[in-house]
Amino acid sequence: MTTDPKLEKLKQILNEIADLDNAMSLLHWDMQCYMPQEGAEARGNQIATIGRLAHENRTSEVLGKLLDDLAPFAAQGDPDSDDVRLIQVTKRQYDKATKVPIDLVVEFSQVTSSAHQVWEQARANNDFESFRPSLEKIFELRRRFADCFAPYDHVYDPLLDEFEPGLKTADVKAIFEALRPRQVELLQAIKARPQVEDAFLHQQYEDAKQWDFGVQVLNQIGYDWKRSRQDRAAHPFTTNFSINDVRITTRIIPDNLGSALFSTLHEGGHAMYELGVNQHYERTPLAGGTSLAIHESQSRMWENLVGRSLPFWQHFYPRLQQTFPAQLGNVSLEAFYKGVNKVEPSLIRVEADEATYNMHVMLRLELEIAVLEGKLAVKDLPEAWNARMQEYLGLTPPNDSKGVLQDVHWSGGMIGYFSTYALGNLVSGQLWECINTDIPDLPDQIRRGEFAALRGWLTEKVHQYGSKYEPQELVKRITGTKIDPAPYLRYLTEKYRSIYGF
Amino acid sequence: MTTDPKLEKLKQILNEIADLDNAMSLLHWDMQCYMPQEGAEARGNQIATIGRLAHENRTSEVLGKLLDDLAPFAAQGDPDSDDVRLIQVTKRQYDKATKVPIDLVVEFSQVTSSAHQVWEQARANNDFESFRPSLEKIFELRRRFADCFAPYDHVYDPLLDEFEPGLKTADVKAIFEALRPRQVELLQAIKARPQVEDAFLHQQYEDAKQWDFGVQVLNQIGYDWKRSRQDRAAHPFTTNFSINDVRITTRIIPDNLGSALFSTLHEGGHAMYELGVNQHYERTPLAGGTSLAIHESQSRMWENLVGRSLPFWQHFYPRLQQTFPAQLGNVSLEAFYKGVNKVEPSLIRVEADEATYNMHVMLRLELEIAVLEGKLAVKDLPEAWNARMQEYLGLTPPNDSKGVLQDVHWSGGMIGYFSTYALGNLVSGQLWECINTDIPDLPDQIRRGEFAALRGWLTEKVHQYGSKYEPQELVKRITGTKIDPAPYLRYLTEKYRSIYGF
């Protein structure tokens, strides 16, 4: 490590920003997990104050001056060194943060804060019209946000960049153009075959036993409880306040065995990413996963490529049967494996299976882009949604609550977010092919309940780097190519061919 | 409410300081209740950063200037108005905070932070000598702290003032001079009588049933779960992040039924104080209890004057017997009541009964004052401790871990704290006499499990005022006299006369 005093000063400032961000994350975690209901107003004030202080530090002239002073150091140093990358990542974030006027930041925060409640009501009442003015305002504010970064290749670029540093709209469009016809083709092949059975997943499964089984699975895959924990929350999520304090949450539904089980694996995948980051990055912008897509590549890998695989259940199914003998005693391993991989087009994204999930994402991405390009009015979103739903999945939502109003993201202003879910799937497929090349007996290891080699690979290739590399660069360093849908399509096709026999 | 722009500005600054303080309290709460062990280092950094920002705001020139500008407003306004009191309380805190050089604040924080670990080791190893240098340093730093407030009547005054605003060493000495001989006399009368039995409290009591019973008691006394919660922690405590988000913790010991039960009532008493503060004081220095002694008057009242009373158990004992039939089926109400009120001199303060508790406190207070006055060297503390222990309670600690090393307070620099425990007892006695005058049928109400009138009295007379009045002023407003040991002594004498029959 260097002893350049300016670099030390930079790190000190970044450390304090990280402390504020981490305290902020705790305020949110507690709000989701434990806060009594009447504590909400005070919590909002605490979040606003800490957020303001963090923003002030993040955009301070002192920080800007330091980054200018350090520019020659970054230009001349080893471009792959942690220090140079730290300066680059910080500079990138500083430029982004300072380009947006504080008035716009505040207005966006206020509008999205109240829009969330409006959306909740609208969804409950199945009334898009009541949410429409909020959503129009949000799209307008996001367009103004994007304009702070003009000139751009595409108005959607600055929004996408919030979640996927360095990724362009043109890249995403190209990826999805290649993906869409192959996904449609796969789905048609599956639909032509007899359906598999999964009713046994919807018996009554005791809450405490579900919790304990999830903990056993986490233990076995190597979750580190000295540095992490699991709590209950209405919606499962992962957060962290340090590389050594990472927390997941789960939600147990008695008549849906798969829900908590696969969401625990999903969140566990997110958590292991955060836990695997280089300890030297603590309290700097290099800590934390580099993008949502790379994060999803980890969570979706543990949930699906590992957790919905036959070897995984060859190991765990006997224990699951012992835990729930009345419910699963007469269900064979093969039937269970097929059941947890059942493909069925549905209206709701968060309930979608692996074969249809990406279609939900593409629909949203296309609509977001169309609105931002001015080609689609917000008022016409419900109709456009329903038309695409019919085109991609052959279904028409009976109402907007099960259509355009289903997701929380837009009410929070998170436009540009959805594509990361599908990109994460694609990256998980790319990584999976590399892993299986590097660890040829991985299926046998999983069958024996051994996950150390897999974890080690992920830590070495992905986790340790935190945010040092942007997502496309990271994927290319590991796999030799940028984000590419082919491996994931190969994975899906092979898997469903064996399950559905086409 | 006024619209004076300077006053509004003051409130805005105070709101932000409160937000930081509340976030800080959450960081501590989580550390005690849920943080994974490896999260400690990062948490320390978060606490240091938020603490520094709060301190900077608390001592800023902007705040000082505002307070100067508002001095005429405070001088001319209604001296009993919330606004005038807010300015006075803030001015008082500002003057205190700015009189202490930041170097001393930082050194004290560093020394006490490392001294805590040294003390833990010393107590585990029964080795006072290893803790002595830290303790000498802490007393030296506290003396330097006190000197920042010279001239003073007594070097102990500024330390006491940290916990009991406005109270003087001379006051406390006078109170305890009056108290000590009467407590000794009471104890002798009890010791001359046959001992009561409490072995039944030390059978095995199931954890979950203890928890549930405690929750039932909290429900019945009117604890507001929409604005509060209870969690587990190694040491019971109460904290809050808002008037509407107050949290208690408990610790359940299987072979000690009284431990969790009475500590739940104790912490519930603290919590109800915080929950009862005027909502208009939210995010200002007027929120929160006015002093530790007044806080203890609430916790000790619920724990002892209510929770160890015969009417209380006339109501709750049948339910407790139903909960633990194997353990308590053959224990009569009278035997149970006597058992939970057993008096037995012991070495450990936190395990002391009502009749001996104050003796533990007086011992500590006298030693603290003697060291600060330069009349006792830190190295001679163990001997002085043991001598007083023999004098007051007729016991000699077998080692320093059960003597001078038993409490955490000194390692954290909390010198001046102990007396508040005993003062709280005394105030609880004073309030109790007033309450029973105002609510003559209170024992009958308690016997019926009705606590609304008691809660209402406490809210109206004590809780709602938060920190508006200093402790002596508050006690005088309610009872007509300042802190006075006579009512508490009357309460103790009457209670133990009936139990021990002297």
HADDOCK unambig.tbl for C-alpha pairs under 7 A between the chains (distance, minus, plus):
assign (segid A and resid 16 and name CA) (segid B and resid 49 and name CA) 6.27 0.50 0.50
assign (segid A and resid 19 and name CA) (segid B and resid 45 and name CA) 6.68 0.50 0.50
assign (segid A and resid 19 and name CA) (segid B and resid 46 and name CA) 4.72 0.50 0.50
assign (segid A and resid 19 and name CA) (segid B and resid 49 and name CA) 6.61 0.50 0.50
assign (segid A and resid 20 and name CA) (segid B and resid 46 and name CA) 6.93 0.50 0.50
assign (segid A and resid 23 and name CA) (segid B and resid 46 and name CA) 6.55 0.50 0.50
assign (segid A and resid 36 and name CA) (segid B and resid 226 and name CA) 5.41 0.50 0.50
assign (segid A and resid 36 and name CA) (segid B and resid 227 and name CA) 5.35 0.50 0.50
assign (segid A and resid 36 and name CA) (segid B and resid 228 and name CA) 5.74 0.50 0.50
assign (segid A and resid 36 and name CA) (segid B and resid 229 and name CA) 6.75 0.50 0.50
assign (segid A and resid 36 and name CA) (segid B and resid 245 and name CA) 6.34 0.50 0.50
assign (segid A and resid 37 and name CA) (segid B and resid 226 and name CA) 5.58 0.50 0.50
assign (segid A and resid 37 and name CA) (segid B and resid 227 and name CA) 6.58 0.50 0.50
assign (segid A and resid 38 and name CA) (segid B and resid 226 and name CA) 5.81 0.50 0.50
assign (segid A and resid 38 and name CA) (segid B and resid 227 and name CA) 5.21 0.50 0.50
assign (segid A and resid 38 and name CA) (segid B and resid 244 and name CA) 5.66 0.50 0.50
assign (segid A and resid 38 and name CA) (segid B and resid 245 and name CA) 6.83 0.50 0.50
assign (segid A and resid 39 and name CA) (segid B and resid 227 and name CA) 6.35 0.50 0.50
assign (segid A and resid 39 and name CA) (segid B and resid 242 and name CA) 6.85 0.50 0.50
assign (segid A and resid 39 and name CA) (segid B and resid 244 and name CA) 5.19 0.50 0.50
assign (segid A and resid 39 and name CA) (segid B and resid 245 and name CA) 4.82 0.50 0.50
assign (segid A and resid 42 and name CA) (segid B and resid 242 and name CA) 6.02 0.50 0.50
assign (segid A and resid 45 and name CA) (segid B and resid 19 and name CA) 6.69 0.50 0.50
assign (segid A and resid 46 and name CA) (segid B and resid 19 and name CA) 4.73 0.50 0.50
assign (segid A and resid 46 and name CA) (segid B and resid 20 and name CA) 6.94 0.50 0.50
assign (segid A and resid 46 and name CA) (segid B and resid 23 and name CA) 6.55 0.50 0.50
assign (segid A and resid 49 and name CA) (segid B and resid 16 and name CA) 6.27 0.50 0.50
assign (segid A and resid 49 and name CA) (segid B and resid 19 and name CA) 6.60 0.50 0.50
assign (segid A and resid 226 and name CA) (segid B and resid 36 and name CA) 5.42 0.50 0.50
assign (segid A and resid 226 and name CA) (segid B and resid 37 and name CA) 5.59 0.50 0.50
assign (segid A and resid 226 and name CA) (segid B and resid 38 and name CA) 5.81 0.50 0.50
assign (segid A and resid 227 and name CA) (segid B and resid 36 and name CA) 5.36 0.50 0.50
assign (segid A and resid 227 and name CA) (segid B and resid 37 and name CA) 6.60 0.50 0.50
assign (segid A and resid 227 and name CA) (segid B and resid 38 and name CA) 5.22 0.50 0.50
assign (segid A and resid 227 and name CA) (segid B and resid 39 and name CA) 6.36 0.50 0.50
assign (segid A and resid 228 and name CA) (segid B and resid 36 and name CA) 5.75 0.50 0.50
assign (segid A and resid 229 and name CA) (segid B and resid 36 and name CA) 6.77 0.50 0.50
assign (segid A and resid 242 and name CA) (segid B and resid 39 and name CA) 6.85 0.50 0.50
assign (segid A and resid 242 and name CA) (segid B and resid 42 and name CA) 6.02 0.50 0.50
assign (segid A and resid 244 and name CA) (segid B and resid 38 and name CA) 5.66 0.50 0.50
assign (segid A and resid 244 and name CA) (segid B and resid 39 and name CA) 5.19 0.50 0.50
assign (segid A and resid 245 and name CA) (segid B and resid 36 and name CA) 6.33 0.50 0.50
assign (segid A and resid 245 and name CA) (segid B and resid 38 and name CA) 6.82 0.50 0.50
assign (segid A and resid 245 and name CA) (segid B and resid 39 and name CA) 4.82 0.50 0.50
